[in-house]
């Protein structure tokens, strides 16, 4: 079972207290975007074996959305950070690099 800490209220709980919301840091396209961009936004997702960044909601707590970095193979949680962050914090990426040398996710490594 995943143990997550909400960065908004500081509460730690099992994954049943939270709700997964899919992949984090997706670029959303508005009116006037191309069909290809909109199709990629709707259907194309990373499905890595290893480090992955996801959106989570503290459903039975403060109700706020946040991002989490975890390993899809071991279910290890590397850290969480607020959803308003446009990219993962450098400290979190450094922590992941120490534990998983050579990792990559999208443009990050």
MARBA-3410 file (N, C-alpha, C, O; in Angstrom, 1 decimal):
109
0.8,-1.2,0.0,0.0,0.0,0.0,0.9,1.2,0.0,1.9,1.3,0.7 ~ 0.5,2.2,-0.8,1.2,3.5,-0.8,0.9,4.3,0.4,-0.2,4.4,0.9 ~ 2.0,5.0,1.0,1.8,5.9,2.1,2.2,7.3,1.5,3.4,7.5,1.1 ~ 1.2,8.2,1.5,1.5,9.5,0.9,1.4,10.6,2.0,0.6,10.4,2.9 ~ 2.1,11.7,1.8,2.0,12.8,2.6,1.5,14.0,1.8,2.1,14.4,0.8
0.4,14.6,2.2,-0.1,15.7,1.5,0.7,17.0,1.8,0.9,17.3,3.0 ~ 1.3,17.6,0.8,2.1,18.8,1.0,1.3,20.0,1.4,1.9,21.0,1.8 ~ 0.0,19.9,1.2,-0.9,21.1,1.5,-1.2,21.2,3.0,-1.1,22.2,3.6 ~ -1.6,20.0,3.6,-2.0,20.0,5.0,-1.0,19.3,5.9,-1.1,19.3,7.1 ~ 0.0,18.5,5.3,1.0,17.8,6.1,0.6,16.5,6.6,1.4,15.8,7.3
-0.7,16.0,6.3,-1.1,14.8,6.8,-0.6,13.6,6.0,-0.5,13.7,4.8 ~ -0.2,12.5,6.7,0.3,11.3,6.1,-0.8,10.3,6.2,-1.4,10.1,7.3 ~ -1.0,9.5,5.1,-2.0,8.5,5.2,-1.9,7.4,4.1,-1.0,7.6,3.2 ~ -2.6,6.4,4.2,-2.6,5.3,3.2,-3.3,5.8,1.9,-4.1,6.8,2.0 ~ -3.0,5.1,0.8,-3.6,5.6,-0.5,-5.1,5.6,-0.5,-5.7,6.3,-1.3
-5.7,4.9,0.4,-7.2,4.9,0.4,-7.8,6.2,0.9,-9.0,6.5,0.6 ~ -7.0,7.0,1.5,-7.4,8.4,1.9,-7.3,9.4,0.8,-7.7,10.5,0.9 ~ -6.6,8.9,-0.3,-6.3,9.8,-1.4,-7.0,9.3,-2.7,-7.5,8.1,-2.7 ~ -7.0,10.1,-3.7,-7.6,9.6,-5.0,-6.6,10.0,-6.1,-6.1,11.1,-6.3 ~ -6.2,9.0,-6.9,-5.2,9.2,-8.0,-5.9,9.9,-9.1,-7.1,9.7,-9.4
-5.2,10.8,-9.7,-5.7,11.7,-10.8,-5.0,11.6,-12.1,-5.2,12.5,-13.0 ~ -4.2,10.6,-12.3,-3.5,10.4,-13.6,-2.1,11.1,-13.6,-1.6,11.5,-12.6 ~ -1.6,11.2,-14.8,-0.2,11.7,-15.0,-0.2,13.2,-14.7,-1.1,14.0,-15.0 ~ 0.9,13.6,-14.1,1.2,15.1,-13.8,1.8,15.8,-14.9,2.4,15.2,-15.8 ~ 1.8,17.1,-14.8,2.5,18.0,-15.7,2.1,17.8,-17.2,3.0,17.9,-18.1
0.8,17.6,-17.5,0.4,17.5,-18.9,0.2,19.0,-19.4,-0.4,19.8,-18.7 ~ 0.6,19.2,-20.6,0.3,20.5,-21.3,-1.1,20.5,-21.9,-1.3,19.7,-22.8 ~ -1.9,21.4,-21.4,-3.3,21.4,-21.9,-3.4,22.4,-23.0,-2.7,23.5,-23.0 ~ -4.1,22.1,-24.1,-4.3,22.9,-25.2,-5.7,23.5,-25.3,-6.7,22.8,-25.0 ~ -5.8,24.7,-25.6,-7.1,25.4,-25.6,-7.7,25.6,-27.0,-7.2,24.9,-28.0
-8.6,26.5,-27.2,-9.2,26.7,-28.5,-8.2,27.2,-29.5,-7.2,27.9,-29.1 ~ -8.3,26.7,-30.7,-7.3,27.1,-31.7,-6.2,26.1,-31.8,-5.3,26.3,-32.7 ~ -6.1,25.1,-31.0,-5.0,24.2,-31.1,-5.3,23.2,-32.2,-6.4,23.0,-32.7 ~ -4.2,22.5,-32.6,-4.4,21.6,-33.7,-5.0,20.3,-33.2,-5.0,20.0,-32.0 ~ -5.6,19.6,-34.1,-6.2,18.3,-33.8,-5.2,17.3,-33.2,-5.5,16.6,-32.3
-4.0,17.3,-33.7,-2.9,16.5,-33.3,-2.5,16.8,-31.8,-2.3,15.9,-31.0 ~ -2.4,18.1,-31.5,-2.1,18.5,-30.1,-3.2,18.0,-29.1,-2.9,17.5,-28.1 ~ -4.5,18.2,-29.5,-5.6,17.9,-28.7,-5.6,16.3,-28.5,-5.9,15.8,-27.4 ~ -5.4,15.6,-29.6,-5.4,14.1,-29.5,-4.3,13.7,-28.6,-4.5,12.8,-27.8 ~ -3.1,14.3,-28.7,-2.0,13.9,-27.8,-2.4,14.2,-26.3,-2.0,13.4,-25.4
-3.0,15.3,-26.1,-3.4,15.7,-24.7,-4.4,14.6,-24.2,-4.3,14.3,-23.0 ~ -5.4,14.2,-25.0,-6.4,13.3,-24.5,-5.9,11.9,-24.3,-6.3,11.2,-23.4 ~ -5.1,11.4,-25.2,-4.8,10.0,-25.3,-3.4,9.5,-25.0,-3.2,8.4,-24.5 ~ -2.4,10.4,-25.2,-1.0,9.9,-25.1,-0.5,10.2,-23.7,-0.5,11.3,-23.2 ~ -0.1,9.1,-23.0,0.3,9.2,-21.6,1.6,8.3,-21.5,1.8,7.4,-22.2
2.5,8.8,-20.6,3.6,8.0,-20.2,3.2,6.8,-19.4,2.2,6.9,-18.6 ~ 3.8,5.7,-19.6,3.5,4.5,-18.8,4.8,3.8,-18.5,5.1,2.7,-19.0 ~ 5.7,4.5,-17.7,7.0,4.0,-17.5,7.1,2.8,-16.5,6.3,2.7,-15.7 ~ 8.2,2.1,-16.7,8.6,1.1,-15.7,9.7,1.8,-14.9,10.9,1.8,-15.3 ~ 9.3,2.4,-13.8,10.3,3.2,-13.0,9.6,4.5,-12.5,8.5,4.5,-12.1
10.4,5.5,-12.6,9.9,6.8,-12.0,8.8,7.4,-12.8,8.8,7.5,-14.0 ~ 7.8,7.8,-12.1,6.6,8.4,-12.7,6.1,9.5,-11.8,6.1,9.5,-10.6 ~ 5.5,10.6,-12.4,5.0,11.8,-11.7,3.5,11.7,-11.9,3.0,11.7,-13.0 ~ 2.7,11.8,-10.8,1.3,11.6,-10.8,0.6,12.7,-10.0,1.2,13.4,-9.2 ~ -0.7,12.9,-10.4,-1.6,13.9,-9.6,-2.3,13.0,-8.6,-2.8,11.9,-8.9
-2.5,13.6,-7.4,-3.3,12.9,-6.4,-4.1,14.0,-5.7,-3.8,15.2,-5.7 ~ -5.2,13.6,-5.1,-6.1,14.5,-4.4,-6.3,13.9,-3.0,-6.6,12.7,-2.8 ~ -6.2,14.7,-2.0,-6.4,14.3,-0.6,-7.9,14.3,-0.3,-8.5,15.2,0.3 ~ -8.5,13.2,-0.8,-10.0,13.1,-0.8,-10.6,13.1,0.6,-11.7,13.8,0.8 ~ -10.0,12.5,1.5,-10.6,12.4,2.9,-9.8,13.2,3.8,-9.7,12.9,5.0
-9.3,14.3,3.3,-8.6,15.3,4.2,-8.9,16.7,3.7,-10.1,17.1,3.7 ~ -7.9,17.4,3.3,-8.1,18.8,2.9,-8.7,19.0,1.5,-9.2,20.1,1.2 ~ -8.8,17.9,0.7,-9.4,18.0,-0.6,-8.6,18.6,-1.7,-9.1,18.8,-2.8 ~ -7.3,19.0,-1.4,-6.5,19.6,-2.4,-5.7,18.6,-3.3,-5.4,17.5,-2.8 ~ -5.4,19.1,-4.5,-4.6,18.3,-5.4,-3.2,18.6,-5.2,-2.8,19.7,-4.8
-2.3,17.5,-5.4,-0.9,17.7,-5.3,-0.3,16.7,-6.3,-0.9,15.8,-6.8 ~ 1.1,16.8,-6.4,1.8,15.9,-7.3,2.7,14.9,-6.4,3.1,15.3,-5.4 ~ 2.9,13.7,-6.9,3.7,12.8,-6.2,4.7,12.1,-7.3,4.3,11.9,-8.4 ~ 5.9,11.8,-6.8,6.8,11.1,-7.6,7.0,9.7,-7.0,7.2,9.6,-5.8 ~ 6.8,8.7,-7.8,6.9,7.3,-7.3,7.5,6.4,-8.3,7.5,6.7,-9.5
7.9,5.2,-7.8,8.5,4.2,-8.7,7.3,3.2,-9.0,6.8,2.7,-8.1 ~ 7.1,2.9,-10.3,6.0,2.0,-10.6,6.3,0.6,-10.4,5.5,-0.3,-10.3 ~ 7.6,0.3,-10.2,8.0,-1.1,-10.0,8.0,-1.4,-8.5,7.5,-2.5,-8.1 ~ 8.5,-0.5,-7.7,8.6,-0.8,-6.2,7.5,-0.1,-5.4,7.4,-0.4,-4.2 ~ 6.8,0.8,-6.0,5.8,1.6,-5.3,6.4,2.6,-4.3,5.7,3.1,-3.4
7.7,2.8,-4.3,8.4,3.8,-3.5,7.9,5.2,-3.8,8.0,5.6,-5.0 ~ 7.6,5.9,-2.8,7.2,7.3,-3.0,8.5,8.2,-2.7,9.1,8.1,-1.6 ~ 8.9,8.9,-3.7,10.1,9.7,-3.6,9.8,11.1,-2.9,10.7,11.7,-2.3 ~ 8.6,11.6,-3.1,8.2,12.8,-2.5,6.9,13.4,-3.1,6.4,12.9,-4.2 ~ 6.4,14.4,-2.5,5.2,15.1,-3.0,5.4,16.6,-3.0,6.3,17.1,-2.3
4.6,17.3,-3.8,4.8,18.7,-3.9,3.5,19.3,-4.4,2.7,18.6,-5.0 ~ 3.2,20.6,-4.2,1.9,21.2,-4.5,1.6,21.1,-6.1,2.6,21.2,-6.9 ~ 0.4,21.0,-6.4,0.0,20.9,-7.8,0.2,22.2,-8.6,0.3,22.1,-9.8 ~ 0.3,23.3,-7.9,0.6,24.6,-8.7,2.0,24.7,-9.2,2.3,25.6,-9.9 ~ 2.9,23.7,-8.8,4.2,23.7,-9.3,4.3,23.3,-10.7,3.7,22.2,-11.1
4.9,24.0,-11.6,5.0,23.7,-13.0,5.9,22.6,-13.4,5.7,21.9,-14.4 ~ 6.9,22.3,-12.6,7.8,21.2,-12.8,8.3,20.7,-11.5,8.2,21.4,-10.5 ~ 8.7,19.4,-11.4,9.2,18.9,-10.1,10.3,19.7,-9.5,11.2,20.2,-10.3 ~ 10.3,19.9,-8.2,11.4,20.6,-7.6,12.7,19.9,-7.8,12.8,18.7,-7.8 ~ 13.8,20.7,-7.9,15.1,20.2,-8.1,15.6,19.3,-7.0,16.2,18.3,-7.3
15.2,19.6,-5.8,15.6,18.7,-4.7,15.0,17.3,-4.8,15.7,16.3,-4.5 ~ 13.8,17.3,-5.3,13.1,16.0,-5.5,13.8,15.2,-6.6,14.1,14.0,-6.5 ~ 14.2,15.9,-7.7,14.9,15.2,-8.8,16.2,14.8,-8.4,16.7,13.7,-8.8 ~ 16.9,15.5,-7.5,18.2,15.1,-7.0,18.1,13.9,-6.1,18.9,13.0,-6.2 ~ 17.0,13.8,-5.3,16.8,12.6,-4.5,16.5,11.4,-5.3,17.1,10.3,-5.1
15.7,11.6,-6.4,15.5,10.4,-7.3,16.8,10.0,-8.0,17.0,8.8,-8.1 ~ 17.6,10.9,-8.4,18.9,10.6,-9.1,19.8,9.8,-8.1,20.5,9.0,-8.6 ~ 19.8,10.1,-6.9,20.6,9.4,-5.9,20.1,8.0,-5.8,20.9,7.0,-5.6 ~ 18.8,7.7,-5.8,18.2,6.4,-5.6,18.2,5.6,-6.9,18.3,4.4,-6.8 ~ 17.9,6.3,-8.0,17.8,5.6,-9.3,18.6,6.3,-10.3,18.1,7.1,-11.2
20.0,6.1,-10.3,20.8,6.7,-11.3,20.4,6.4,-12.7,20.1,5.2,-13.0 ~ 20.4,7.4,-13.6,20.1,7.1,-15.0,18.6,7.2,-15.3,18.1,6.9,-16.4 ~ 17.7,7.6,-14.3,16.3,7.6,-14.5,16.0,8.7,-15.5,16.7,9.7,-15.7 ~ 14.8,8.6,-16.1,14.3,9.7,-17.0,12.8,9.6,-17.0,12.2,8.5,-16.9 ~ 12.2,10.8,-17.2,10.7,10.9,-17.4,10.5,12.1,-18.2,10.8,13.2,-17.8
9.9,11.9,-19.4,9.8,13.0,-20.4,11.1,13.7,-20.6,12.1,13.0,-21.0 ~ 11.2,15.0,-20.3,12.4,15.7,-20.5,13.3,15.7,-19.3,14.4,16.2,-19.3 ~ 12.8,15.1,-18.2,13.6,15.2,-16.9,14.5,14.0,-16.8,14.3,12.9,-17.3 ~ 15.6,14.2,-16.1,16.5,13.1,-15.7,17.4,13.6,-14.6,18.3,12.8,-14.1
END
